[in-house]
């Protein structure tokens, strides 16, 4: 038998979901690389439009097993 939740709990849950939606949003895929993985804090619009790292989606940089171009093995 399912018990009904108190109205107070339901209201708190609604408020929590509303607050969470205000603070936490999904980052669009186009911005994710820039938002989380770039050394620059801010770009000019022209820089962002032509950024090769963003346009290539940093291919090869984050892939495991792919050595960095400047990496030299010790063999």
C-alpha positions in Angstrom: 0.0 0.0 0.0 1.5 3.3 -1.1 1.4 6.2 1.4 0.7 9.7 0.1 3.6 12.1 0.7 2.9 15.1 2.9 2.2 18.3 1.0 5.2 19.9 2.7 7.5 17.3 1.2 6.0 17.7 -2.3 6.4 21.5 -2.1 10.1 21.2 -1.0 10.7 18.7 -3.8 9.3 21.2 -6.3 11.4 24.0 -4.9 14.5 21.9 -5.1 13.9 20.9 -8.7 13.3 24.6 -9.6 16.5 25.7 -7.9 18.5 22.9 -9.5 17.2 23.9 -12.9 18.3 27.5 -12.3 21.9 26.5 -11.3 22.6 23.4 -13.3 22.1 23.4 -17.1 23.4 21.2 -19.8 26.1 22.7 -21.8 25.5 22.6 -25.6 28.0 20.3 -27.4 29.5 23.2 -29.3 30.5 24.9 -26.1 31.5 22.0 -24.0 35.1 21.8 -25.2 35.5 25.5 -24.6 33.7 25.6 -21.3 35.6 22.7 -19.6 38.8 22.1 -21.6 40.3 25.4 -22.8 43.2 27.3 -21.2 41.6 30.6 -22.2 39.0 32.1 -19.8 37.3 34.1 -22.6 37.6 34.4 -26.4 36.6 37.2 -28.7 33.8 36.3 -31.1 36.3 36.1 -34.1 38.6 33.8 -32.2 35.8 31.5 -31.3 34.5 31.4 -34.9 37.9 30.4 -36.2 39.3 28.3 -33.3 40.8 25.2 -34.9 40.8 23.3 -31.6 37.0 23.8 -31.3 36.3 23.1 -34.9 38.2 19.8 -34.9 36.7 19.0 -31.5 40.3 18.6 -30.2 40.6 15.4 -32.1 43.4 13.2 -30.8 44.0 15.3 -27.7 41.8 13.4 -25.3 41.9 10.0 -26.9 43.7 7.4 -24.7 46.6 5.7 -26.4 47.1 8.5 -28.8 50.5 10.1 -28.0 50.8 13.9 -28.0 52.7 15.2 -31.0 55.5 16.4 -28.7 55.7 13.1 -26.8 58.8 10.9 -27.3 58.9 7.4 -26.0 62.0 6.2 -24.0 62.7 3.2 -26.2 
